Amino acid sequence: MYYDLLPKIKNAVRARKEFFQTSYSNLDLAVAKLLVEEGFLKSASKKEVGKKQYLEIKPAFKSGDAVFTDYKLFSKPSRRMYRGYDELKPVRQGYGISIVTTPKGVLTGKQAKKEKVGGEYLCEVW
């Protein structure tokens, strides 16, 4: 799940890994693709070996520094948090993104506000 994916990305960035592999889920893939679109990751792709599926993720670095620095989880299996589109605020004065699952798919807070749709507030990444 995404709450396991984000610490793995942070650890890989701190260890300066070129790429790493992690377990696959549709939500993890959607979150990783969103992070690729926003520039926090170079690439994220689904790989298969036999029946086993996994994600291969490449962190992004800009002039030697990591683009992905930290995250904060809000919604987890024991405590779900939902927000309407009018409650979505900028993260770190616009330098970060919030990730929201909506009926229109996994979106950033900015995209959800533009589409006027709320949902489960997963996390913030900067």
C-alpha positions in Angstrom: 0.0 0.0 0.0 1.0 3.7 -0.4 1.8 4.0 3.3 4.6 1.4 2.7 5.7 2.8 -0.6 6.5 6.3 0.6 9.1 5.2 3.3 10.7 2.9 0.7 11.1 5.9 -1.7 12.5 8.0 1.0 15.0 5.3 2.0 16.1 4.7 -1.6 16.6 8.4 -2.1 18.7 8.8 1.0 20.8 5.7 0.0 21.2 7.3 -3.5 19.8 4.2 -5.2 19.5 4.3 -9.0 16.4 2.2 -8.8 14.6 -0.2 -6.5 11.8 -2.8 -6.6 8.8 -3.0 -4.3 5.5 -5.0 -4.2 2.8 -4.1 -6.7 -0.7 -2.8 -6.1 -2.9 -0.7 -8.3 -2.9 2.2 -5.7 0.9 2.1 -5.4 1.2 2.3 -9.2 -1.3 5.2 -9.4 0.6 7.1 -6.6 4.0 6.4 -8.2 2.7 7.6 -11.7 1.4 10.8 -10.0 4.8 11.3 -8.4 6.5 10.8 -11.8 4.1 13.4 -13.4 5.0 15.9 -10.6 8.8 15.3 -11.0 9.5 13.6 -7.7 10.4 10.3 -9.5 12.1 9.6 -12.8 10.0 6.6 -13.7 7.7 4.0 -12.2 6.7 0.8 -14.1 5.0 -2.5 -13.5 7.2 -5.6 -14.1 6.3 -9.2 -14.2 8.4 -12.3 -13.6 6.2 -15.4 -14.1 3.1 -14.7 -12.0 4.9 -12.3 -9.6 4.3 -8.6 -10.2 6.4 -5.8 -8.8 7.0 -2.0 -9.3 10.4 -0.8 -10.5 10.9 2.8 -9.3 13.7 5.3 -10.2 14.1 8.3 -7.9 14.8 11.7 -9.4 17.8 13.8 -8.5 18.4 17.4 -9.5 22.1 18.5 -9.5 23.0 15.8 -7.0 20.1 16.6 -4.6 17.0 14.5 -4.2 13.7 15.9 -5.4 11.7 13.8 -3.0 12.7 14.9 0.5 9.9 13.9 2.9 6.2 13.0 3.3 3.4 13.1 5.8 0.7 10.4 6.0 -2.8 11.4 6.8 -5.2 8.6 6.0 -4.4 5.0 7.0 -6.4 1.8 7.3 -7.2 2.5 11.0 -8.2 6.1 10.4 -9.5 7.3 7.1 -9.5 11.1 6.4 -11.8 12.7 3.8 -11.7 16.2 2.6 -13.9 18.2 0.2 -12.4 20.1 -2.6 -12.9 23.4 -0.8 -10.7 22.1 2.2 -7.7 21.3 0.0 -4.9 23.8 0.7 -1.4 24.3 -0.9 1.4 22.1 0.6 4.6 23.8 1.8 3.7 27.1 0.1 3.3 25.4 -3.3 6.6 23.4 -3.2 4.8 20.1 -2.3 1.7 18.2 -3.4 -1.1 16.4 -1.6 -2.5 13.1 -3.0 -6.2 12.4 -2.9 -8.2 9.4 -4.1 -11.4 10.6 -5.7 -14.1 9.0 -7.8 -12.1 10.3 -10.8 -9.0 8.4 -9.8 -5.9 9.4 -7.8 -5.2 13.1 -8.2 -3.1 15.8 -6.6 -4.8 18.4 -4.4 -4.5 21.0 -7.1 -6.1 18.7 -9.7 -8.9 17.7 -7.4 -9.7 21.4 -6.6 -9.8 22.2 -10.3 -12.1 19.2 -11.0 -14.2 20.2 -7.9 -14.1 16.7 -6.4 -13.0 15.6 -2.9 -12.1 12.3 -1.5 -9.7 10.4 0.8 -6.8 12.6 1.7 -3.8 10.1 1.6 -0.7 12.1 2.1 1.5 15.2 1.4 4.9 14.9 -0.4 7.6 17.6 -0.7 
